[in-house]
Amino acid sequence: MNKRQKAFTLAELFIAMVILSVLVSVSLAFFTQRHDYEREYFYYTAYRNLVNVVDSALFNDAYLKGANARIEETTCGEVLGAISELRECRAFKTGTTDANGLCSIFTDYFNTAKIYDASGTEVPACSTVTNNPRAASIPTLKLTNGMDIYFESNATTTFTATSHPLLFVGSLSDPERSGYHIWVDINGHGQGEDKMHYDIFEFYITRDGRVIPVYGTVDPGIRGYEYLPVDMDGGGNVDLAAFDVIYSPEDDGVAPPENHYVVVSDDYRSVPFPLAACASGYVHAGAEYCTAFKYYNNATPPAEITGVGKAAICNNDYADCKIRLVKKLKRIK
């Protein structure tokens, strides 16, 4: 007896393959987008937490007292020959090691986790330093949220034209041109890309409390950076964190002073950190951080611009310019 065997036709197989291809494409797009949102969320969290801890520490009077005092009252500002623009300020003390330096302050404010080496031996927090966080397997500090923090040094670092040219301005007082050089791996060592400016982000923290994301040369091989100009990455990527500049005019006695926006770049209000920081004076406009930064303007087609100067309104005595983080992201669960 002849038996008839049923099978899929070529047309049916083709339709099934098309459906599978669509499903795979949609799934990849979803997980890629989720990964990018997670990265943005954790970058925002890292920057915001650093700013909050640094600001809180400098206003903590307890750190001013005793032999292990961690901050001091001093002067900050700019000295140009006989002209001085120094002002009273607080700053992290110079020459302090992990026993009473910034890392130990971090342990007071952050929820930290234990650190272990490859053999499983516990490593004390704040005991290791590195200048290559990609290669280092033991962080200076491990947080319970999965982030690893790496310090370049246990003591404050002087930013010189050779060692840290991005931030160096010779006329600034010591609290503004010395501090700490750190990296934050937002998802911990061995997780994700482990690449600079993608999931490992670099920061300067000056003695007077400015938290400055570092930008460098973009690695075109890292997904997501293909569309960015040279020298615009973690510290300058508006997709990670957007800022604006506000200034408060002097109170005229008639009505309370109000915040006003400064248009920093063409018609944009939300801009990358370097644009806002240099236009407001948060970072000195004479630093290479400002003079060498490149970005695209709002022309058609967009033109690449080099250098960001201080906004005219922020040079006036009556204007108190500040930067503000304006983009807050929610974590995708």
C-alpha positions in Angstrom: 0.0 0.0 0.0 1.3 3.4 -1.0 1.7 5.9 1.9 1.5 9.6 1.3 3.9 11.7 3.4 3.1 15.2 4.3 5.8 18.0 4.4 6.1 21.7 4.4 6.1 23.4 1.1 8.9 25.8 0.2 6.5 28.7 0.5 5.6 27.7 4.1 9.2 27.3 5.0 10.0 30.7 3.6 7.2 32.4 5.5 8.3 30.7 8.7 11.9 32.0 8.2 10.6 35.5 7.6 8.6 35.4 10.8 11.6 34.1 12.8 13.8 36.8 11.3 11.4 39.6 12.3 11.1 38.2 15.8 14.9 38.0 16.2 15.3 41.6 14.9 12.7 42.9 17.3 14.2 41.0 20.2 17.7 42.3 19.5 16.5 45.8 19.2 14.7 45.5 22.5 17.7 44.1 24.4 20.0 46.6 22.8 17.8 49.5 23.8 17.4 48.1 27.3 21.2 47.8 27.7 21.7 51.4 26.6 19.0 52.6 29.0 20.6 50.6 31.9 24.0 52.2 31.0 22.5 55.7 31.0 20.8 55.1 34.3 23.9 53.8 36.0 26.0 56.6 34.6 23.5 59.2 35.9 23.5 57.4 39.3 27.3 57.3 39.5 27.6 61.0 38.8 24.8 62.1 41.0 26.1 60.0 43.9 29.6 61.4 43.6 28.3 65.0 43.6 26.0 64.4 46.6 28.8 62.7 48.7 31.4 65.4 47.9 29.0 68.3 48.6 27.8 66.7 51.9 31.4 66.0 53.0 32.5 69.6 52.5 29.6 70.8 54.6 30.2 68.3 57.3 31.7 70.3 60.2 32.8 67.0 61.9 35.4 66.6 59.2 37.1 69.9 60.3 38.0 68.8 63.8 40.7 66.7 65.4 44.0 65.2 64.3 42.2 63.2 61.5 40.4 66.2 60.0 39.6 65.5 56.4 38.7 69.0 55.1 40.0 72.5 55.8 38.9 76.1 55.5 41.1 77.8 52.9 41.0 80.1 49.8 40.1 79.3 46.3 40.1 81.3 43.0 42.5 82.7 40.5 45.7 84.8 40.9 46.9 86.8 37.9 50.0 88.8 38.9 48.9 91.5 41.3 45.3 90.8 40.7 43.7 88.2 43.0 40.2 86.8 42.9 40.5 84.5 45.9 37.5 83.7 48.0 37.0 81.7 51.2 36.2 78.1 50.6 36.4 74.6 52.0 38.6 71.9 50.5 39.7 68.3 51.1 43.1 68.4 52.9 46.3 67.8 51.0 48.6 64.9 51.6 45.9 62.8 53.3 46.0 59.0 52.7 43.2 56.5 52.8 43.2 56.8 56.6 41.6 60.2 56.4 41.2 61.0 52.8 38.4 61.0 50.2 38.1 57.2 50.0 37.5 56.9 53.7 34.8 59.6 53.3 33.2 57.5 50.6 33.0 54.6 53.0 31.1 56.8 55.4 28.5 57.7 52.8 28.3 54.8 50.4 27.0 51.3 51.1 30.2 49.2 50.5 30.8 45.6 49.9 33.8 43.4 50.8 36.6 43.1 48.3 38.4 39.8 47.6 41.5 39.0 45.6 41.9 36.1 43.2 42.7 33.7 46.1 39.6 34.7 48.0 41.5 36.7 50.6 39.7 39.9 51.8 41.3 43.1 50.7 40.8 46.2 52.9 38.8 49.0 51.3 40.9 52.0 50.1 44.1 50.0 50.1 44.6 49.6 46.3 45.3 52.2 43.6 45.8 52.0 39.9 46.2 54.1 36.7 44.6 51.4 34.5 41.2 50.3 35.7 40.7 48.1 32.7 43.5 45.9 33.8 43.0 46.1 37.6 40.9 43.3 39.1 40.9 44.7 42.6 39.0 48.0 43.0 39.8 50.7 45.6 36.2 50.5 46.7 33.3 48.2 45.9 29.7 49.4 46.3 26.7 47.2 47.1 25.0 48.4 43.9 27.6 46.6 41.8 29.8 49.6 41.0 33.6 49.5 41.4 35.6 52.7 42.2 39.3 52.9 41.3 41.6 55.6 42.7 44.7 56.7 41.0 46.3 57.6 44.3 45.4 57.4 48.0 46.5 61.0 48.4 45.4 64.2 46.6 47.0 64.6 43.2 48.4 67.8 41.8 47.0 68.3 38.3 49.9 69.5 36.1 50.2 70.4 32.5 51.9 67.1 31.9 50.1 64.7 34.2 46.5 66.0 33.8 46.5 68.6 30.9 42.8 68.6 30.5 42.2 70.3 33.8 45.4 72.3 34.4 45.3 76.1 34.7 48.5 77.5 36.2 46.8 80.7 37.7 44.3 78.8 39.8 44.8 78.2 43.5 45.8 74.8 44.7 42.3 73.6 45.8 41.1 74.1 42.2 44.0 72.4 40.4 44.6 69.5 42.7 42.3 66.7 43.9 41.6 63.1 43.0 41.5 61.1 39.8 39.1 58.2 39.9 37.3 55.8 37.7 33.8 54.2 38.2 33.0 50.9 36.6 29.2 51.2 36.6 28.6 47.4 36.4 31.7 46.0 38.1 34.9 44.3 36.9 34.3 41.5 34.4 30.7 42.6 33.6 29.8 44.0 30.2 32.3 45.7 27.9 34.9 46.8 30.5 35.9 49.6 28.2 36.8 53.2 29.0 34.0 55.7 28.5 31.5 52.9 27.8 31.0 51.2 31.2 34.2 52.5 32.9 33.9 56.3 33.4 36.7 58.7 34.5 36.3 61.6 36.9 38.3 64.4 38.4 37.3 65.5 41.9 39.0 68.7 42.8 39.9 69.6 46.4 37.2 72.3 46.4 34.5 69.8 45.4 34.0 70.0 41.7 33.1 66.6 40.1 34.2 66.7 36.5 33.6 63.8 34.0 36.7 63.3 31.9 36.4 63.0 28.1 39.0 61.6 25.8 39.3 60.0 22.3 36.3 58.0 21.2 36.9 54.3 20.4 34.9 53.9 17.1 34.8 50.2 17.8 32.4 50.6 20.7 28.8 50.4 19.8 26.9 53.7 20.3 29.8 56.1 19.6 29.8 55.9 15.8 27.8 59.2 15.6 29.9 61.2 18.0 32.7 63.6 17.0 36.3 63.1 18.2 36.9 64.0 21.9 33.2 63.5 22.9 32.4 60.4 24.9 31.4 59.7 28.5 32.1 63.2 29.7 30.5 64.9 26.7 27.7 62.6 25.7 24.3 64.3 26.1 22.6 60.9 25.9 24.2 59.9 29.2 23.5 63.1 31.1 22.3 66.5 29.9 22.9 69.8 31.7 21.9 73.4 31.5 23.3 76.6 32.9 21.2 78.8 35.2 22.1 82.2 36.7 20.6 84.0 39.6 20.7 87.8 39.3 21.4 89.9 42.3 18.3 90.6 44.4 17.1 94.1 43.6 15.0 94.3 46.8 11.7 94.4 44.9 11.1 90.7 44.2 13.0 87.5 45.1 15.7 86.7 42.5 14.7 84.2 39.9 16.7 81.6 38.1 17.3 82.4 34.4 18.6 80.1 31.7 21.7 80.7 29.7 21.6 79.6 26.1 24.9 77.8 25.8 25.0 76.3 22.4 22.8 77.6 19.6 19.2 76.9 20.5 20.0 74.0 22.8 19.2 74.2 26.5 20.2 70.6 27.4 23.9 70.1 26.5 26.8 67.8 27.4 28.6 68.5 30.6 31.7 70.3 29.1 29.5 72.8 27.3 27.6 73.7 30.5 30.6 73.5 32.8 32.9 75.7 30.6 30.1 78.3 29.9 29.2 78.6 33.6 32.8 78.8 34.9 32.4 75.4 36.8 35.5 74.5 34.8 37.9 77.3 34.0 37.5 78.3 30.3 41.3 78.4 29.9 41.7 74.7 30.6 42.2 72.3 27.8 39.0 70.7 29.0 37.2 73.7 27.5 39.6 74.9 24.7 40.0 71.5 23.1 36.5 70.1 23.4 34.7 69.5 20.1 31.0 69.3 19.5 28.4 69.8 16.7 26.3 72.9 16.5 22.8 73.3 15.3 23.6 74.4 11.8 22.4 72.6 8.6 24.5 70.5 8.1 25.9 70.5 11.6 29.4 71.9 11.9 32.1 70.7 14.3 33.1 73.5 16.8 36.3 73.5 18.8 36.4 75.3 22.2 33.8 76.5 24.7 34.2 80.0 26.3 32.6 81.3 29.4 29.2 82.8 28.8 29.1 86.7 28.9 26.4 86.7 31.5 28.5 84.5 33.8 31.3 87.0 33.7 29.2 89.7 35.3 29.6 90.3 39.1 25.8 90.1 39.7 25.3 86.8 38.1 25.8 83.5 40.0 26.0 80.8 37.3 25.5 77.2 38.1 25.2 73.9 36.2 22.2 71.7 36.7 21.6 68.1 35.7 18.4 68.1 33.8 18.1 64.5 32.5 17.0 61.9 34.9 16.4 58.4 33.7 14.5 55.5 35.1 16.0 52.1 35.3 14.3 49.5 33.1 13.4 46.4 35.1 
